[in-house]
Amino acid sequence: MPEIDERDRLLAFLRERSYREGTFRLSSGATSNFYIDCKLTTYDPRGFEMIGRVMHAQLVALGLRVDGVGGLTMGADPIALAIGVESVRSGRPLRVFSVRKDAKSHGTKKLVEGVFEKGDRVLVIDDVITTGSSTLKAIAGIREEGGDPIAAFCLVDRLEGGRAAIEKEGVAFHPVFTIEDVRAARL
């Protein structure tokens, strides 16, 4: 894994850039007194680079052997690409793909875009997990296209049932941070 200070720097950056308190409506329809807008971290070049290093190191530390990495567009896109870039630097490039919310209605009518092959063992990515619905949709799409989702990572687990839903599908779940980590982070 990268030096612990790299993970701590990412956590502090995430807390500063992406965590907000207030009243928010979540995609699940629930109301929350906090919100994690990870795109403010994942689309920042500094956050992108840290995420690639930290999440790729987590993949390696867990001994997961995958062919590709991706998830439901759009939350997963920069994270999957960051891990893919880091995989090139490590000498074992991974394929990077994106799962559409709905298959294209024209052209190749793909549900999974990018570099993806039937039979690929893949790591499913999401930025934030609440109920797990986006990750579950990605898992279903990957399976529909002939892929084998063996594990799922997210940047932040809100600890609201997503883990159980994902693991019920037979997919190991490994968050980088939990909401408790984010709240406790030093700025």
Residue pairs with C-beta under 8 A, 6 or more apart in sequence:
1 7
1 54
1 57
1 58
1 60
1 61
2 53
2 54
2 57
6 50
6 53
6 54
7 54
7 176
8 186
9 50
10 47
10 50
10 51
10 54
10 176
11 177
11 181
11 182
11 185
12 185
12 186
12 187
13 41
13 44
13 46
13 47
13 50
14 36
14 38
14 41
14 47
14 155
14 156
14 177
14 182
14 185
15 182
15 183
15 185
15 187
16 187
17 40
17 41
17 44
17 47
18 36
18 37
18 38
18 39
18 40
18 41
19 34
19 35
19 36
19 182
19 183
20 34
20 35
20 36
20 37
21 33
21 34
21 35
22 33
22 34
22 35
23 31
23 32
23 33
24 31
24 32
24 33
24 34
24 35
25 31
25 32
26 32
26 35
26 130
27 130
27 133
27 134
28 130
28 131
28 133
30 130
34 179
34 183
36 127
36 128
36 156
36 158
36 179
36 182
38 75
38 127
38 128
38 155
38 156
39 74
39 75
39 78
39 127
40 47
41 47
41 51
41 155
42 48
42 51
42 75
42 78
42 79
42 82
42 127
42 155
43 78
48 78
48 81
48 82
49 82
51 78
51 79
51 82
51 83
51 155
52 82
52 83
52 84
52 85
52 86
53 86
54 176
55 79
55 82
55 83
55 86
55 125
55 153
55 155
55 176
56 83
56 86
56 87
56 90
58 153
58 174
58 176
59 66
59 69
59 83
59 123
59 153
60 90
62 151
62 174
64 123
64 150
64 151
65 121
66 94
66 120
66 121
66 122
66 123
66 150
66 151
67 94
67 95
67 117
67 120
67 121
67 122
68 94
68 95
68 96
68 97
68 115
68 116
68 117
68 120
68 121
68 122
68 123
68 147
69 80
69 83
69 84
69 87
69 94
69 95
69 96
69 97
69 122
69 123
69 125
70 76
70 80
70 96
70 97
70 98
70 99
70 112
70 114
70 116
70 122
70 124
70 125
70 138
70 142
71 77
71 79
71 80
71 98
71 99
71 124
71 125
71 126
71 134
71 135
71 138
71 152
72 98
72 99
72 101
72 126
72 134
72 135
72 137
72 138
72 141
73 98
73 99
73 100
73 101
75 126
75 127
75 128
75 134
76 98
76 99
76 124
76 125
76 126
76 127
76 138
77 98
79 125
79 126
79 127
79 153
79 155
80 96
80 97
80 98
80 125
81 96
83 94
83 96
83 123
83 125
84 93
84 94
84 95
84 96
87 93
87 94
94 123
95 114
95 115
95 116
95 117
95 120
96 114
96 115
97 112
97 113
97 114
97 115
97 116
97 122
98 112
98 113
98 114
99 111
99 112
99 113
99 137
99 138
99 141
99 142
100 110
100 111
100 112
100 113
100 141
101 137
102 111
103 109
103 110
103 111
104 110
104 111
110 145
111 141
111 144
111 145
112 141
112 142
112 145
112 147
116 122
116 145
116 147
118 145
118 146
118 147
119 146
119 147
119 148
120 147
120 148
121 147
121 148
121 150
122 142
122 147
122 148
122 149
122 150
123 149
123 150
123 151
123 152
123 153
124 135
124 138
124 139
124 142
124 149
124 151
124 152
124 153
124 171
125 152
125 153
125 154
126 134
126 135
126 138
126 152
126 153
126 154
126 155
127 154
127 155
127 156
128 154
128 155
128 156
128 157
128 158
129 135
129 154
129 156
129 157
129 158
129 162
129 163
129 166
129 173
129 175
130 158
130 160
130 161
130 162
131 160
131 161
131 162
131 165
132 161
132 162
132 163
132 164
132 165
132 166
133 165
135 152
135 154
135 162
135 166
136 165
136 166
136 169
138 149
139 149
139 152
139 166
139 169
139 171
142 148
142 149
143 149
149 171
150 171
150 172
151 171
151 172
151 173
151 174
152 166
152 171
152 172
152 173
152 174
153 174
153 175
153 176
154 162
154 173
154 175
154 176
155 175
155 176
155 177
156 175
156 176
156 177
156 178
156 179
156 182
157 163
157 173
157 175
157 177
157 178
157 179
158 178
158 179
159 178
159 179
159 180
162 173
163 173
163 175
166 173
167 173
